[in-house]
């Protein structure tokens, strides 16, 4: 009998279904995150045997989010202009320190670990870049539609500014935000408690959006899950960060244009 060798299930190697299965397998084939001895180290607090690194990460994230929420480090005159573009830029600088520098110092000085193990490397950049571009393409018409609604215009139009100004602000804001939640916290938890760490890291992300338009608030459950999976799959925060910057910049620009 002539023809190519038949693989399992009667499919010839390289056939459409076989290639599809290979693609799906590669799509969900994320890296392993084995726990080092330091990740398994525990501390006893009043009888509670707690994983030291994971507990530290949770406490640090809680504190920096509270400090950011209270806007303690932001001068009164900046607070008085609310969500104007200049105030958002000032808060972005604050978040660069709170969400970027603080957890980085904890990793280096307290954990004595490499920053690359917490999502700051490029990771699987081929999948990361491809999925980020695909996600942005899918989200573009949705974001444009939502940004034109009364609720989004009322919330975001005050923050409107030239696109280049918005991009810089959102890079300063969202890269550290992705790092503290889906880099520092999530990868620490994954090595301590397994993949459920992706779900646990979703909680502070959702609560950080309280006060935003209702549709956006509930959509963060889906968006945060997708970003968490993407970071797990690629081992990097950069692709979710760039997607996050694109989406927020687009919604603010659309809301400002619609309002004007």
C-alpha positions in Angstrom: 0.0 0.0 0.0 1.4 3.4 -1.0 1.1 6.6 1.0 2.6 8.2 4.1 2.8 6.2 7.4 -0.4 6.3 9.4 -0.1 7.7 12.9 -2.3 7.0 16.0 -6.0 7.2 15.3 -5.5 6.6 11.6 -4.1 10.2 11.0 -1.1 10.7 8.8 1.7 12.7 10.4 1.3 16.4 9.4 -2.5 16.0 8.7 -4.8 18.9 9.7 -6.2 17.3 12.9 -2.7 16.2 13.9 -1.3 19.7 13.5 -4.3 21.1 15.4 -3.7 18.8 18.3 0.0 19.7 18.3 -1.0 23.4 18.3 -3.4 23.0 21.2 -0.8 21.0 23.2 1.7 23.8 22.6 -0.8 26.4 23.5 -1.5 25.1 27.0 2.0 23.7 27.6 3.2 26.3 30.1 6.6 26.0 32.0 6.9 24.2 35.3 7.6 26.3 38.3 9.3 23.9 40.8 9.6 25.2 44.4 13.1 25.8 45.6 13.9 25.1 49.3 13.4 28.8 50.0 9.9 28.6 48.6 9.1 25.7 51.0 10.5 27.4 54.1 7.8 28.1 56.7 7.4 30.3 59.7 5.3 29.5 62.8 3.0 32.3 63.9 0.9 31.5 66.9 0.6 27.9 65.8 0.1 28.7 62.1 2.7 27.1 59.9 2.9 29.6 57.0 5.0 29.6 53.9 7.4 32.4 54.5 7.8 33.8 51.0 4.2 33.5 50.0 3.0 35.1 53.3 5.5 37.9 52.8 4.4 38.6 49.3 0.7 38.7 50.3 1.4 41.1 53.2 3.6 43.4 50.9 1.0 43.5 48.2 -1.8 44.3 50.7 0.3 47.1 52.2 1.3 48.8 48.9 -2.3 48.6 47.6 -3.6 50.2 50.8 -0.9 52.9 50.6 -1.8 53.6 47.0 -5.6 53.6 47.7 -5.2 56.2 50.5 -3.0 58.3 48.3 -0.9 59.2 51.3 2.2 60.1 49.2 0.2 62.3 46.8 0.2 66.1 47.7 -3.2 67.6 48.4 -3.0 70.0 45.4 -2.7 67.0 43.2 -5.5 65.1 44.9 -7.7 68.1 44.4 -7.6 67.8 40.6 -9.0 64.2 40.9 -8.4 62.0 37.8 -7.0 64.8 35.5 -4.2 63.7 33.3 -1.6 65.4 35.5 -2.8 63.7 38.6 -2.9 60.3 36.9 0.7 60.9 35.8 1.8 61.8 39.4 0.1 58.6 40.7 1.9 56.6 38.0 5.2 57.8 39.3 4.1 56.8 42.8 3.1 53.4 41.6 6.5 52.9 39.9 7.9 53.1 43.4 5.2 51.3 45.3 4.4 48.5 42.8 7.8 48.3 41.1 10.7 49.2 43.3 9.2 47.9 46.6 8.6 44.3 45.5 11.9 44.3 43.5 13.7 45.2 46.7 11.9 42.5 48.6 12.9 39.9 46.0 16.5 40.9 45.9 17.1 41.8 49.6 14.7 39.6 51.5 14.2 36.6 49.2 17.7 36.9 47.8 16.4 35.7 44.5 16.6 36.7 40.8 14.1 39.2 39.4 13.8 37.1 36.3 12.0 34.4 38.3 9.2 36.8 38.9 8.2 37.6 35.3 10.7 40.3 34.4 12.3 38.2 31.6 10.9 38.0 28.1 9.9 34.4 28.7 8.3 32.5 25.8 8.3 35.7 23.7 6.9 34.1 20.5 3.7 33.0 22.2 3.6 36.1 24.3 3.9 38.6 21.4 1.5 36.6 19.3 -1.2 36.3 21.9 -0.8 39.9 23.0 -1.3 41.1 19.4 -4.3 38.7 18.9 -5.9 39.8 22.2 -5.5 43.5 21.3 -7.1 42.9 17.9 -10.0 41.2 19.5 -10.5 43.8 22.2 -10.2 46.9 19.9 -13.8 47.0 18.7 -15.1 46.1 22.2 -13.1 48.9 23.9 -14.1 51.5 21.2 -17.7 50.6 21.8 -17.5 50.8 25.6 -15.4 53.9 25.6 -18.2 55.7 23.7 -20.8 55.0 26.4 -22.0 57.6 28.8 -20.6 55.7 31.8 -17.1 55.4 30.4 -17.1 59.0 29.1 -18.1 60.3 32.5 -15.3 58.4 34.2 -12.4 58.6 31.8 -12.8 61.8 29.7 -11.3 63.9 32.5 -8.1 61.9 32.2 -7.9 62.5 28.4 -4.6 63.8 27.0 -2.5 63.5 23.8 -2.0 59.8 23.0 1.8 59.9 23.5 1.2 61.4 27.0 -1.3 58.7 27.8 1.1 55.9 26.7 3.9 57.2 28.9 1.6 57.5 31.9 0.2 54.1 31.4 3.6 52.5 30.9 4.7 54.0 34.2 1.5 52.9 35.9 0.7 49.5 34.5 4.0 47.7 34.1 4.6 48.1 37.9 1.0 47.1 38.5 1.4 43.9 36.5 4.7 43.2 38.2 3.4 43.5 41.8 0.3 41.4 41.2 1.0 39.0 38.4 4.8 38.9 38.7 5.9 39.2 42.4 2.8 37.9 44.0 1.6 35.3 41.4 4.9 33.6 40.7 5.7 33.5 44.5 2.3 31.8 45.1 2.6 29.4 42.2 5.8 28.0 43.6 4.4 27.8 47.1 0.8 26.5 46.5 0.7 25.6 42.8 -1.5 26.9 39.9 -4.2 28.1 42.3 -1.8 31.0 42.8 -3.1 32.4 39.5 -6.6 32.6 41.0 -5.4 34.0 44.3 -3.6 36.8 42.5 -6.8 37.7 40.7 -8.4 38.9 43.9 -6.3 42.1 44.5 -6.5 42.9 40.8 -10.3 42.9 40.9 -10.5 44.9 44.1 -8.1 47.5 42.8 -10.8 48.3 40.2 -13.5 49.2 42.7 -15.0 52.5 41.9 -14.5 52.1 38.1 -17.5 51.7 35.7 -19.5 48.6 36.6 -18.9 46.8 33.3 -15.2 47.3 33.6 -15.2 46.1 37.2 -16.9 42.8 36.4 -14.8 42.4 33.2 -11.7 42.4 35.3 -12.5 38.9 36.5 -12.2 37.7 32.9 -9.4 40.0 31.9 -7.4 39.3 35.0 -7.8 35.6 34.5 -6.6 35.9 30.9 -3.6 38.1 31.9 -2.8 35.6 34.7 -2.9 32.7 32.4 -0.8 34.5 29.8 1.9 35.3 32.4 1.9 31.7 33.6 2.1 30.4 30.0 4.9 32.7 29.0 6.7 33.2 32.3 6.7 36.9 31.7 4.7 40.0 32.7 5.7 42.0 29.6 3.0 40.7 27.3 0.1 41.3 29.7 1.6 44.7 30.5 1.7 45.8 26.9 -1.9 44.6 26.3 -3.0 46.4 29.4 -1.4 49.6 28.3 -2.9 49.4 24.9 -6.5 48.8 26.2 -6.4 51.5 28.8 -4.9 54.1 26.4 -7.5 53.3 23.8 -10.4 53.5 26.2 -9.2 56.9 27.6 -8.6 58.3 24.1 -12.0 57.1 22.9 -13.8 58.5 26.0 -12.1 61.8 25.6 -12.9 62.1 21.9 -16.5 61.1 22.4 -16.9 63.6 25.2 -15.3 66.4 23.2 
